[in-house]
Amino acid sequence: MQALIDQLTVHEWGVVLFTLVSAVVAVTVVKSFRNSIISEISEAKEAVERENRKLLAEVSNNLSPRIVHCATEAAVSGEAARMISEVIESKRASDMDGTGRPEEDSLNDKKPETEEPPFVTFYGAADLARPASDDCRPEDWIQFREFDKALTQANEVGVRLRRHINLFTHGELQKRTAEAREQYLRWLCERYEYIMDNPRFEMVDNPRVPQWGASFSSVITPGAILEVKANGMSGIAIYHENISRNIRENLRQARSMANQDRVNVFRSNDPGSLNKLITIIRESAEAAEIELARVVQAGTHLGARLRNEGLLA
């Protein structure tokens, strides 16, 4: 072997070196081409998978709604929290442009003003933030806390929150038991506090929607509706944009048929509406024969307001 190597001329050595370099280059090119092919195949596969997910989402939204049965009050609160969380994510996404900056800081075109903003609308007065009884399991409390947390976050990011409710007339309130009258008054006082603490929240009194104490209520978002039964003890959630849109339109038509003299909207930036709500609370207490001091908690917005007006000691 050594003798053969010694006999190689300079020209022959050049041929050998050229052959070796060519082989190395060929191997490198083949390897690079192989990696490129694998990368292109991987990208094509990901693109196909994205299109498949998009197609499945469109089919699901247009043909097959997702339905969730909530068999307990904790499950109802948990599902409502998930619905609200989806709205929060939608609101955050709508506030960001492609670079991750707030839309108001971007030069991109704004979304059409006709596009409906993210919202959460409640019909009726089901209390989904706390259990009906005190014997709630510790693990169930997590669901109620998640609901309360979701509402707080929704208000913080600017989601529109609204509750439609049919408040009692004096005659209707007087027909209720003493316990129900007191619960109703405490609920009214809590709503005043919630309105004051949450500027994005509105409460609408309309005789064409479920009354306080009704066994059914609803939570509606742009992409889902939760039908709540037995004051939050069970429910059915339907995730489908078209179904939600159709139900909202039907409810909107029903609300519009109400006597507008009976419709009141209460919000924190409308002093007149707050005065109206305080009048309703005060007159409801008189009709229920319950002293305001019994239902108004100390250290609250309402307590301070009533004391300033000389209605509380």
Order of alpha helices (4+ residues) and beta strands (2+ residues): alpha-alpha-beta-alpha-beta-alpha-beta-alpha-alpha-beta-beta-beta-beta-alpha-beta-alpha-alpha-alpha
